[in-house]
Amino acid sequence: MADPVIAQKAPYGIELTPGDYYWCSCGKSLKQPFCDGSHKGGEFSPKKFTVEKAEKVFLCGCKMSKNAPFCDGAHKSL
């Protein structure tokens, strides 16, 4: 399996409202940290996640988190 593109070596802290979201796992999206379809034709696919209440979340920017789409600090070892 290919490695994803590292979009940034820090999380994206974002205020989200309730709903479904699609996190970019390939790192190629121009709408980081969300999917814009740039993965098409490759081996990556977006990760769907649901937000139940309005809250600030920290989404992985390096694409290496073991807790995707959420940051687990993996960027600190890059």
TIVO-159526 format. One line per 3 residues: number of its first residue (from 1); for each residue x, y, z of N, C-alpha, C. Coordinates in nm, 2 decimals. Each point is the difference from the previous one (the first is absolute). Example, Ala and Ser with C-alpha at 12.3 -4.5 7.8 and 13.67 -1.06 7.14 Angstrom:
TIVO-159526
1 = 1.32 -0.57 0.78 -0.09 0.12 0.00 0.09 0.12 0.00  -0.04 0.11 -0.07 0.09 0.11 0.00 -0.08 0.11 0.08
This chain:
TIVO-159526
1 = 0.08 -0.12 0.00 -0.08 0.12 0.00 0.09 0.13 0.00  -0.04 0.09 -0.08 0.07 0.13 -0.01 -0.01 0.08 0.13  0.09 0.09 0.03 -0.01 0.09 0.11 -0.08 0.12 -0.04
4 = -0.08 0.06 0.09 -0.08 0.12 -0.03 0.09 0.12 -0.01  -0.04 0.10 -0.06 0.07 0.13 0.00 -0.03 0.07 0.13  0.11 0.05 0.06 -0.01 0.07 0.13 -0.05 0.14 -0.03
7 = -0.13 0.03 0.03 -0.06 0.13 -0.03 0.06 0.11 0.09  0.02 -0.03 0.13 0.07 0.09 0.09 0.04 -0.08 0.12  0.11 0.04 0.07 0.05 -0.07 0.11 -0.06 0.05 0.13
10 = -0.13 0.02 0.00 -0.08 0.05 0.12 -0.14 -0.03 -0.02  -0.08 -0.01 0.10 -0.14 -0.03 -0.02 -0.08 0.13 -0.05  -0.11 -0.02 -0.05 -0.10 0.10 -0.04 -0.10 0.02 0.11
13 = 0.01 0.11 0.08 -0.10 0.02 0.10 -0.12 0.07 -0.06  -0.12 -0.06 0.00 -0.11 0.05 -0.08 -0.13 -0.01 0.09  -0.08 0.10 0.00 -0.13 0.00 0.06 -0.10 -0.06 -0.10
16 = -0.06 -0.11 0.04 -0.10 -0.07 -0.09 -0.14 0.00 0.06  -0.10 0.01 -0.09 -0.13 -0.02 0.04 -0.05 -0.14 -0.02  -0.11 -0.04 0.06 -0.04 -0.14 -0.01 -0.02 -0.04 -0.15
19 = 0.04 -0.12 -0.03 -0.01 -0.05 -0.14 0.11 -0.10 -0.04  -0.01 -0.04 -0.12 0.10 -0.10 -0.05 0.11 0.08 -0.08  0.12 -0.05 0.01 0.12 0.06 -0.06 0.08 -0.11 -0.06
22 = 0.08 0.04 -0.10 0.09 -0.10 -0.07 0.15 0.06 0.01  0.08 -0.06 0.08 0.14 0.03 0.02 0.09 -0.05 -0.11  0.08 0.08 -0.05 0.10 -0.04 -0.11 0.10 -0.09 0.06
25 = 0.02 -0.12 -0.05 0.10 -0.09 0.05 0.12 -0.01 -0.09  -0.01 0.06 -0.13 0.11 -0.01 -0.09 0.10 0.12 0.01  -0.05 0.11 0.05 0.08 0.12 0.02 0.00 0.09 -0.13
28 = -0.07 -0.04 -0.10 0.01 0.08 -0.13 -0.12 0.10 -0.01  -0.10 0.00 0.08 -0.11 0.09 -0.01 0.04 0.15 0.02  -0.05 0.08 -0.08 0.02 0.15 0.01 -0.09 0.06 0.10
31 = -0.09 -0.08 0.06 -0.09 0.05 0.10 0.03 -0.06 0.14  0.13 -0.02 0.03 0.04 -0.07 0.12 -0.07 0.07 0.13  -0.03 -0.09 0.09 0.02 -0.14 0.01 -0.11 -0.09 -0.06
34 = -0.09 0.06 -0.07 -0.11 -0.07 -0.06 0.03 -0.05 -0.14  -0.07 -0.10 -0.04 0.02 -0.06 -0.14 -0.07 0.09 -0.10  0.07 0.01 -0.12 -0.05 0.07 -0.11 0.00 -0.10 -0.13
37 = 0.02 -0.13 0.03 0.00 -0.09 -0.11 0.14 -0.02 -0.07  0.10 0.06 0.05 0.14 -0.01 -0.06 0.05 -0.14 0.00  -0.05 -0.09 0.09 0.05 -0.14 0.01 -0.05 -0.09 -0.11
40 = -0.09 0.04 -0.08 -0.06 -0.08 -0.10 0.11 -0.06 -0.09  -0.01 -0.13 -0.02 0.09 -0.08 -0.08 0.12 -0.05 0.08  0.00 0.03 0.13 0.11 -0.04 0.08 -0.05 -0.10 0.10
43 = 0.09 -0.04 0.10 -0.04 -0.10 0.10 -0.06 0.06 0.12  -0.01 0.13 0.01 -0.06 0.06 0.12 -0.15 0.03 -0.02  -0.07 0.01 0.11 -0.14 0.04 0.00 -0.02 0.09 0.13
46 = -0.10 0.09 -0.01 -0.02 0.09 0.12 -0.06 -0.08 0.11  0.02 0.05 0.12 -0.05 -0.06 0.12 -0.12 0.08 0.05  -0.12 -0.06 0.00 -0.12 0.07 0.05 0.00 0.00 0.15
49 = -0.04 0.11 0.05 -0.02 0.01 0.15 -0.12 0.09 0.03  -0.06 -0.02 0.11 -0.12 0.08 0.04 0.02 0.08 0.12  -0.04 0.12 0.00 0.01 0.09 0.12 -0.14 0.01 0.05
52 = -0.02 -0.04 0.13 -0.13 0.00 0.06 -0.05 0.14 0.06  0.10 0.08 0.04 -0.03 0.13 0.06 0.11 0.10 -0.05  -0.04 0.13 0.00 0.10 0.10 -0.04 0.12 -0.01 0.09
55 = 0.12 -0.01 -0.05 0.12 -0.01 0.08 0.12 0.03 -0.09  0.11 0.03 0.07 0.13 0.01 -0.06 0.07 -0.13 0.00  0.05 -0.04 -0.12 0.07 -0.13 -0.01 0.14 0.03 -0.06
58 = 0.09 -0.09 0.02 0.13 0.01 -0.06 0.03 -0.12 -0.09  -0.01 0.03 -0.13 0.01 -0.10 -0.11 0.14 -0.01 -0.04  0.04 -0.13 -0.03 0.14 -0.03 -0.04 0.04 0.07 -0.13
61 = 0.11 0.07 0.00 0.06 0.06 -0.12 0.11 -0.07 -0.06  0.07 -0.09 0.07 0.11 -0.07 -0.05 -0.05 -0.14 -0.07  -0.12 -0.04 0.03 -0.06 -0.12 -0.06 0.06 -0.13 0.06
64 = 0.07 0.01 0.11 0.06 -0.12 0.06 -0.06 -0.04 0.13  -0.11 0.07 0.05 -0.06 -0.03 0.12 -0.06 -0.14 0.00  0.02 -0.07 0.12 -0.07 -0.14 0.02 -0.14 0.02 0.04
67 = -0.04 0.13 0.03 -0.14 0.03 0.04 -0.07 0.09 -0.10  0.03 -0.02 -0.13 -0.06 0.08 -0.10 -0.15 0.00 0.00  -0.06 0.11 -0.02 0.06 0.13 -0.05 0.06 0.09 0.10
70 = 0.00 -0.04 0.13 0.04 0.09 0.10 0.15 -0.01 0.03  0.06 0.11 0.04 0.15 0.00 0.02 0.03 -0.08 0.13  0.11 -0.08 -0.01 0.05 -0.07 0.11 0.14 0.04 0.03
73 = 0.05 0.10 -0.06 0.14 0.05 0.03 0.10 -0.06 -0.09  -0.04 -0.09 -0.10 0.10 -0.06 -0.09 0.09 0.09 -0.07  -0.05 0.13 -0.02 0.08 0.10 -0.08 0.13 0.04 0.08
76 = 0.00 -0.03 0.13 0.12 0.04 0.08 0.12 -0.09 -0.03  -0.02 -0.11 -0.06 0.11 -0.10 -0.03 0.04 0.01 -0.15  -0.05 0.09 -0.07 0.03 0.01 -0.15 0.13 0.09 -0.02
